[in-house]
């Protein structure tokens, strides 16, 4: 008998049996059910299972949090249920028919960016290491030199790591978005990749060189058609141009598939859809997308850096965790990436990292309050660790929202930390791991202030949660449970 056989069998019964499961898939921590009739699922009983850290419904899917052992649980559930041939795409397609328009939009955004997250996290860590090597002048006899300036080896490592950093943030984001959108829309994925590559080709003027371009520069970087000239602009690190280009390409591909005889589809459809898609991207959509993206980032940047930035930081720090529940937080990925593209850094992402830390700190207080309660500790300790490393769902849904007051205390701590983050103008070079390792992504001048913000995000939620928990008698309940186990 497998480790999760009993819980998997019971969960199958509690969701309404195989006949109530329209589609099933999983992500890094959660089972994702698309149910025929969601009302049949016995949610309290499901959450009472030992393997379950919590549950919620988002974008038409009933999601059950299992944690880091999700693969083993999923395999046993599939073996017991007999459900086969259910893919992630099928699950998403069925779930997309459920929920209101806003939920479907957020689900679509999440599906586009979710496959990119491993690369973004890796890129963020890489840039973090480059921060330490090449941008922190705190080494040497006088404490004013960088590691890269003191050592040929570390200089070489710093130079080498940029190969990965550039691949992720300058080139990979537009290409990854085009591929992900094409994958979601059911288009030809390889053509989606090619579409993305045409936005970041070395033939084009790099996006970061555009602001300083002169008339002489544009003479070299222009397509001259005789009757008109078009600037050869690259869209490195740009988000909205890539999304618009990918959507347009996929609609063109669908159109040509519909009107082209099957005997010549293999030639006509890819040629026409890609050619017209690239023309639309560079002649029309790219400039429009650039303007839209710059407008959004300018508005957000004005809020973060303007006279009311402290208020902005407090509000954003406080409400980010509730945004995670609704799925709206996925929009911040695009905004962060656009801020980095336009301003070379982002002040938004540090507050997201602080919010994650605050949620983990509230769970840390619950660990102290519920010491001796084995069942609680089995949920609390892994949830706290994963939260401090940037994965918040087990902490939020498995602990904090279950008791409510830890979630509110974490929001208060996050608001305080966000306020300080904006007051100190803490900025990050990249987005990456949104927990304690997030300090690696901070710009050197922001590291010490961010450490103070991290301390606030740890101490305030911990103290508040511990005090409220004491008043509510959480510790006494845990002691009673522990005493009953000893008898």
C-alpha positions as CSV (number, residue, x, y, z in Angstrom):
1,X,0.0,0.0,0.0
2,X,1.4,3.4,-1.0
3,X,2.0,6.2,1.4
4,X,-1.0,8.2,0.2
5,X,-3.3,5.4,-0.8
6,X,-5.9,5.9,2.0
7,X,-6.0,9.7,1.6
8,X,-6.2,9.4,-2.2
9,X,-9.0,6.9,-2.0
10,X,-10.9,9.1,0.5
11,X,-10.3,12.2,-1.6
12,X,-11.8,10.5,-4.7
13,X,-14.9,9.7,-2.7
14,X,-15.2,13.2,-1.2
15,X,-14.9,15.0,-4.6
16,X,-17.8,13.0,-5.9
17,X,-16.1,10.0,-7.5
18,X,-14.6,9.7,-11.0
19,X,-17.9,10.6,-12.6
20,X,-17.7,14.1,-11.1
21,X,-14.1,14.8,-12.3
22,X,-14.2,16.4,-15.7
23,X,-10.4,16.9,-15.8
24,X,-7.5,16.5,-13.5
25,X,-3.9,17.8,-13.4
26,X,-1.4,19.1,-10.9
27,X,1.2,21.8,-10.4
28,X,4.2,22.0,-8.1
29,X,2.1,21.8,-4.9
30,X,-1.6,21.3,-5.8
31,X,-4.1,18.9,-7.2
32,X,-6.2,20.7,-9.8
33,X,-9.7,19.4,-10.3
34,X,-12.2,20.6,-12.8
35,X,-15.4,19.2,-11.4
36,X,-18.7,18.5,-13.2
37,X,-20.6,19.7,-10.2
38,X,-18.4,21.6,-7.7
39,X,-21.1,21.7,-5.1
40,X,-20.8,17.9,-4.6
41,X,-17.3,18.2,-3.2
42,X,-17.1,17.9,0.6
43,X,-14.5,20.7,1.2
44,X,-14.3,20.5,5.0
45,X,-13.8,16.8,4.9
46,X,-11.2,17.1,2.2
47,X,-9.3,19.7,4.2
48,X,-9.4,17.4,7.2
49,X,-7.4,14.7,5.4
50,X,-3.8,14.4,6.7
51,X,-2.1,14.9,3.4
52,X,-4.1,18.1,2.6
53,X,-2.7,21.5,3.6
54,X,-5.8,23.4,2.4
55,X,-8.0,24.1,-0.7
56,X,-9.4,26.9,-2.8
57,X,-11.2,27.4,-6.1
58,X,-9.6,29.6,-8.7
59,X,-10.2,30.1,-12.5
60,X,-12.8,27.3,-12.5
61,X,-10.5,24.7,-10.8
62,X,-10.9,23.2,-7.4
63,X,-7.3,23.2,-6.1
64,X,-6.2,21.0,-3.2
65,X,-2.8,21.8,-1.7
66,X,-0.7,18.7,-1.0
67,X,2.8,20.2,-0.8
68,X,6.2,19.0,-2.1
69,X,5.0,15.4,-2.3
70,X,2.4,16.2,-4.9
71,X,3.9,13.9,-7.6
72,X,3.6,10.8,-5.4
73,X,0.1,11.8,-4.3
74,X,-1.0,12.5,-7.9
75,X,0.3,9.2,-9.1
76,X,-1.5,7.2,-6.4
77,X,-4.7,9.2,-7.0
78,X,-4.6,8.5,-10.7
79,X,-3.9,4.8,-10.1
80,X,-6.9,4.5,-7.7
81,X,-9.3,6.6,-9.7
82,X,-8.6,5.0,-13.0
83,X,-8.6,8.4,-14.7
84,X,-6.4,8.4,-17.8
85,X,-5.8,10.5,-20.8
86,X,-6.4,13.8,-19.0
87,X,-3.9,16.5,-19.9
88,X,-3.2,19.9,-18.5
89,X,-4.4,21.5,-21.7
90,X,-7.7,19.6,-21.5
91,X,-8.1,20.6,-17.9
92,X,-7.5,24.2,-18.6
93,X,-9.8,24.2,-21.6
94,X,-12.7,22.8,-19.5
95,X,-12.0,25.1,-16.6
96,X,-11.8,28.1,-18.9
97,X,-15.6,27.7,-19.6
98,X,-16.3,28.2,-15.9
99,X,-16.1,31.4,-13.8
100,X,-16.7,35.0,-14.6
101,X,-14.8,37.0,-17.2
102,X,-12.3,38.4,-14.7
103,X,-11.6,34.9,-13.4
104,X,-11.1,33.7,-16.9
105,X,-8.8,36.6,-17.7
106,X,-6.7,36.0,-14.6
107,X,-6.6,32.3,-15.4
108,X,-5.3,33.1,-18.9
109,X,-2.6,35.4,-17.6
110,X,-1.6,32.8,-15.0
111,X,-1.3,30.1,-17.8
112,X,0.9,32.3,-19.9
113,X,3.4,33.2,-17.1
114,X,3.3,29.9,-15.1
115,X,5.6,28.0,-17.5
116,X,8.1,30.9,-17.4
117,X,8.4,31.0,-13.6
118,X,11.3,28.4,-13.4
119,X,13.4,30.5,-15.8
120,X,12.5,33.7,-14.1
121,X,13.5,32.3,-10.7
122,X,16.8,31.0,-12.1
123,X,17.5,34.3,-13.8
124,X,16.7,36.2,-10.6
125,X,19.2,34.1,-8.7
126,X,21.8,34.5,-11.4
127,X,21.5,38.3,-11.3
128,X,21.6,38.1,-7.5
129,X,24.9,36.2,-7.6
130,X,26.2,38.8,-10.1
131,X,25.2,41.5,-7.6
132,X,27.4,39.9,-5.0
133,X,30.3,39.4,-7.4
134,X,30.3,42.6,-9.4
135,X,28.3,45.3,-7.7
136,X,29.0,45.1,-4.0
137,X,32.1,47.2,-3.1
138,X,32.4,45.8,0.4
139,X,35.5,43.6,0.0
140,X,39.3,44.0,0.1
141,X,41.6,45.5,2.7
142,X,39.8,48.8,2.7
143,X,36.4,47.4,2.2
144,X,35.7,49.3,-1.0
145,X,36.3,46.7,-3.8
146,X,34.2,44.1,-5.5
147,X,35.0,40.4,-5.6
148,X,35.2,40.6,-9.5
149,X,37.7,43.5,-9.3
150,X,39.9,41.6,-6.9
151,X,40.0,38.3,-8.6
152,X,40.4,37.2,-12.2
153,X,38.5,34.0,-11.4
154,X,35.4,35.8,-9.9
155,X,35.6,38.3,-12.8
156,X,35.3,35.4,-15.2
157,X,32.5,33.8,-13.2
158,X,30.6,37.2,-13.2
159,X,31.1,37.5,-16.9
160,X,30.0,34.0,-17.6
161,X,26.8,34.2,-15.5
162,X,25.6,37.1,-17.7
163,X,25.2,34.5,-20.5
164,X,22.3,33.0,-18.5
165,X,20.9,36.3,-17.1
166,X,20.7,37.8,-20.6
167,X,19.1,34.6,-22.0
168,X,16.4,34.8,-19.4
169,X,15.5,38.5,-19.1
170,X,16.6,40.1,-22.3
171,X,15.9,37.3,-24.8
172,X,13.9,34.6,-23.0
173,X,10.9,36.7,-21.8
174,X,9.6,37.8,-25.3
175,X,10.4,34.3,-26.8
176,X,8.9,32.5,-23.8
177,X,5.7,34.6,-23.9
178,X,5.2,34.0,-27.6
179,X,5.7,30.3,-27.1
180,X,3.4,30.2,-24.0
181,X,0.6,32.2,-25.7
182,X,0.8,30.0,-28.8
183,X,0.7,26.9,-26.6
184,X,-2.4,28.1,-24.8
185,X,-4.1,29.1,-28.0
186,X,-3.4,25.7,-29.6
187,X,-1.2,27.1,-32.3
188,X,2.1,25.7,-33.8
189,X,4.5,26.1,-30.9
190,X,7.7,26.2,-33.0
191,X,6.3,29.1,-35.0
192,X,5.4,30.8,-31.8
193,X,9.1,30.5,-30.8
194,X,10.2,31.9,-34.2
195,X,7.7,34.8,-33.7
196,X,9.4,35.6,-30.4
197,X,12.9,35.3,-31.9
198,X,12.0,37.9,-34.5
199,X,11.4,40.4,-31.7
200,X,14.9,40.0,-30.2
201,X,17.0,39.3,-33.3
202,X,20.6,40.6,-33.2
203,X,19.8,42.4,-36.5
204,X,17.6,44.8,-34.6
205,X,18.6,47.8,-32.5
206,X,18.6,46.6,-28.9
207,X,15.7,47.9,-26.9
208,X,18.1,49.4,-24.3
209,X,19.9,51.4,-27.0
210,X,16.6,52.9,-28.4
211,X,16.4,55.9,-26.0
212,X,19.9,57.1,-27.1
213,X,19.5,56.5,-30.8
214,X,20.4,59.3,-33.2
215,X,19.6,60.0,-36.8
216,X,22.8,58.2,-37.9
217,X,21.7,55.2,-35.8
218,X,18.4,55.0,-37.5
219,X,20.1,55.1,-40.9
220,X,21.7,51.8,-40.0
221,X,18.7,50.3,-38.3
222,X,15.8,50.9,-40.7
223,X,14.1,48.9,-43.4
224,X,13.9,51.0,-46.5
225,X,11.0,50.1,-48.7
226,X,11.4,53.2,-50.9
227,X,8.0,54.6,-50.2
228,X,8.5,54.2,-46.4
229,X,11.1,53.5,-43.8
230,X,10.5,51.4,-40.7
231,X,12.8,51.4,-37.7
232,X,14.3,48.1,-36.8
233,X,13.6,48.0,-33.1
234,X,14.2,45.1,-30.8
235,X,11.8,44.3,-28.0
236,X,14.2,42.7,-25.5
237,X,12.6,42.2,-22.1
238,X,9.3,43.7,-23.4
239,X,6.1,42.0,-22.3
240,X,3.1,43.6,-24.0
241,X,4.6,43.7,-27.5
242,X,5.3,40.0,-27.2
243,X,1.8,39.2,-26.0
244,X,0.2,41.3,-28.8
245,X,2.4,39.8,-31.4
246,X,1.7,36.2,-30.3
247,X,-2.0,36.7,-30.1
248,X,-2.1,38.2,-33.6
249,X,0.0,35.4,-35.1
250,X,-2.2,32.8,-33.6
251,X,-5.4,34.4,-35.0
252,X,-3.7,34.6,-38.4
253,X,-2.8,31.0,-38.2
254,X,-6.4,30.0,-37.3
255,X,-7.7,32.2,-40.2
256,X,-5.4,30.7,-42.8
257,X,-6.1,27.1,-41.6
258,X,-9.8,27.8,-42.1
259,X,-9.6,29.2,-45.6
260,X,-6.7,27.1,-47.0
261,X,-7.3,23.7,-48.7
262,X,-5.8,20.9,-46.7
263,X,-3.5,19.8,-49.5
264,X,-1.5,23.0,-49.3
265,X,-1.9,23.9,-45.7
266,X,1.5,22.9,-44.7
267,X,3.0,25.4,-47.0
268,X,0.5,28.3,-47.0
269,X,-0.5,28.5,-43.4
270,X,2.9,28.8,-41.7
271,X,4.3,31.1,-44.4
272,X,1.4,33.5,-44.5
273,X,0.6,33.6,-40.8
274,X,4.3,34.0,-39.8
275,X,5.1,36.6,-42.5
276,X,2.0,38.7,-41.7
277,X,2.4,38.2,-38.0
278,X,6.0,39.5,-38.1
279,X,5.0,42.5,-40.3
280,X,2.2,43.3,-37.9
281,X,4.5,43.0,-34.9
282,X,7.1,45.4,-36.2
283,X,5.1,47.8,-38.2
284,X,2.1,48.3,-35.8
285,X,1.8,46.2,-32.7
286,X,5.4,46.6,-31.4
287,X,5.2,50.4,-31.2
288,X,1.7,50.3,-29.7
289,X,2.7,47.6,-27.2
290,X,5.9,49.5,-26.3
291,X,3.8,52.7,-25.6
292,X,1.2,50.7,-23.6
293,X,3.8,49.0,-21.5
294,X,5.8,52.2,-20.9
295,X,2.5,53.9,-19.9
296,X,1.6,51.2,-17.3
297,X,5.2,51.1,-15.9
298,X,5.3,54.9,-15.7
299,X,2.0,55.1,-13.8
300,X,3.2,52.3,-11.4
301,X,6.6,53.9,-11.0
302,X,5.0,57.3,-10.3
303,X,3.1,55.7,-7.5
304,X,6.1,53.9,-6.1
305,X,8.5,56.8,-6.3
306,X,6.1,59.8,-6.0
307,X,5.3,61.9,-2.9
308,X,2.7,59.3,-1.8
309,X,5.1,56.3,-2.2
310,X,5.0,55.5,1.5
311,X,1.2,55.2,1.3
312,X,1.4,53.2,-1.9
313,X,3.9,50.8,-0.2
314,X,1.7,50.3,2.8
315,X,-1.4,49.6,0.7
316,X,0.3,47.3,-1.8
317,X,2.2,45.5,1.0
318,X,-1.1,44.9,2.8
319,X,-3.3,43.8,-0.1
320,X,-0.8,41.6,-2.0
321,X,-1.6,38.5,-0.1
322,X,-5.4,38.8,-0.8
323,X,-4.5,39.4,-4.4
324,X,-2.9,35.9,-4.4
325,X,-6.2,34.4,-3.3
326,X,-8.0,36.0,-6.3
327,X,-5.3,35.2,-8.8
328,X,-4.8,38.9,-9.6
329,X,-1.2,38.8,-8.4
330,X,-0.2,37.2,-11.7
331,X,-0.5,40.7,-13.3
332,X,2.5,41.9,-11.2
333,X,4.8,39.6,-13.1
334,X,4.2,41.6,-16.3
335,X,4.4,44.9,-14.5
336,X,7.7,44.0,-12.7
337,X,9.3,42.9,-16.0
338,X,8.1,46.1,-17.7
339,X,9.5,48.2,-14.9
340,X,12.9,46.5,-15.2
341,X,12.8,47.0,-19.0
342,X,12.0,50.7,-18.7
343,X,13.8,51.8,-15.6
344,X,16.5,49.0,-15.0
345,X,15.0,48.0,-11.7
346,X,11.7,47.5,-9.8
347,X,10.5,48.6,-6.4
348,X,7.4,46.5,-6.7
349,X,9.0,43.1,-6.4
350,X,10.7,43.7,-3.1
351,X,7.3,44.3,-1.5
352,X,6.1,41.0,-3.0
353,X,9.1,39.2,-1.4
354,X,8.3,40.9,1.9
355,X,4.7,39.8,1.8
356,X,5.8,36.2,1.3
357,X,8.2,36.5,4.3
358,X,5.4,38.0,6.4
359,X,3.1,35.1,5.7
360,X,5.9,32.6,6.6
361,X,6.5,34.5,9.9
362,X,2.9,34.2,10.9
363,X,3.2,30.5,10.4
364,X,6.4,30.5,12.4
365,X,4.4,32.0,15.3
366,X,1.8,29.2,14.9
367,X,4.6,26.6,15.1
368,X,5.5,28.1,18.5
369,X,1.9,28.2,19.6
370,X,1.0,24.7,18.5
371,X,4.2,23.0,19.7
372,X,3.5,19.5,20.7
373,X,0.5,19.1,18.4
374,X,1.9,16.6,15.9
375,X,-0.9,17.0,13.3
376,X,-0.4,20.8,13.3
377,X,3.3,20.6,13.1
378,X,3.2,18.3,10.1
379,X,1.4,21.1,8.3
380,X,3.1,24.2,9.9
381,X,6.8,23.4,9.6
382,X,6.9,22.5,5.9
383,X,4.5,25.4,5.1
384,X,6.8,27.9,6.9
385,X,9.9,26.6,5.2
386,X,8.4,26.7,1.7
387,X,7.0,30.2,2.4
388,X,10.4,31.5,3.4
389,X,11.7,30.1,0.1
390,X,8.9,31.8,-1.9
391,X,6.1,29.2,-2.2
392,X,3.2,30.7,-0.2
393,X,0.2,28.5,-0.9
394,X,0.8,25.8,1.8
395,X,1.3,28.6,4.4
396,X,-1.6,30.8,3.3
397,X,-4.2,28.1,2.6
398,X,-3.0,25.4,4.9
399,X,-2.5,27.6,8.0
400,X,-3.1,31.3,7.9
401,X,-6.5,31.4,6.2
402,X,-7.6,28.4,8.2
403,X,-7.3,30.4,11.4
404,X,-7.8,33.9,9.7
405,X,-6.0,35.9,12.4
406,X,-2.5,34.9,11.2
407,X,-3.3,35.9,7.7
408,X,-4.5,39.4,9.0
409,X,-1.4,39.7,11.2
410,X,0.8,38.9,8.2
411,X,-1.0,41.5,6.1
412,X,-0.3,44.1,8.8
413,X,3.4,43.1,9.0
414,X,3.6,43.2,5.2
415,X,2.1,46.6,5.1
416,X,4.6,47.9,7.6
417,X,7.5,46.4,5.6
418,X,6.1,47.7,2.3
419,X,5.9,51.2,3.8
420,X,9.6,51.0,4.8
421,X,10.6,49.5,1.5
422,X,9.1,52.4,-0.4
423,X,10.4,54.9,2.1
424,X,14.0,53.6,1.6
425,X,13.4,53.2,-2.2
426,X,14.4,49.5,-2.1
427,X,14.9,48.4,-5.7
428,X,15.7,45.0,-7.3
429,X,17.5,44.2,-10.5
430,X,15.3,41.3,-11.2
431,X,12.4,39.2,-10.0
432,X,13.2,35.7,-8.7
433,X,12.7,33.8,-5.5
434,X,10.1,35.7,-3.5
435,X,11.2,34.8,0.1
436,X,14.4,35.2,2.1
437,X,16.7,34.5,-0.8
438,X,15.1,37.5,-2.5
439,X,17.7,39.8,-1.0
440,X,20.2,38.5,-3.6
441,X,18.1,40.2,-6.3
442,X,18.3,43.6,-4.6
443,X,20.6,46.4,-5.9
444,X,23.7,46.8,-3.7
445,X,22.6,50.1,-2.2
446,X,19.3,48.6,-1.2
447,X,20.5,45.5,0.5
448,X,21.0,47.0,4.0
449,X,17.6,48.8,4.0
450,X,16.0,45.7,2.7
451,X,17.5,43.7,5.6
452,X,15.7,46.1,7.9
453,X,12.4,45.6,5.9
454,X,12.9,41.8,6.2
455,X,13.3,42.1,9.9
456,X,10.0,44.0,10.1
457,X,8.3,41.4,7.9
458,X,9.6,38.7,10.3
459,X,9.1,40.3,13.7
460,X,5.7,42.2,13.3
461,X,3.7,39.2,12.0
462,X,5.3,36.8,14.4
463,X,4.7,39.0,17.5
464,X,1.1,39.9,16.4
465,X,0.2,36.3,15.6
466,X,1.7,35.0,18.8
467,X,-0.1,37.6,20.9
468,X,-3.5,37.0,19.3
469,X,-3.0,33.3,19.4
470,X,-2.3,33.4,23.1
471,X,-5.4,35.4,23.7
472,X,-7.4,32.9,21.6
473,X,-5.9,30.0,23.6
474,X,-4.3,28.3,20.6
475,X,-1.3,27.3,22.7
476,X,-3.6,25.8,25.4
477,X,-5.4,23.8,22.7
478,X,-2.1,22.4,21.4
479,X,-1.0,21.4,25.0
480,X,-4.3,19.7,25.5
481,X,-3.9,17.7,22.3
482,X,-0.3,16.8,23.2
483,X,-1.4,15.7,26.7
484,X,-4.1,13.5,25.2
485,X,-1.6,11.8,22.9
486,X,0.6,11.0,25.9
487,X,-2.2,9.2,27.8
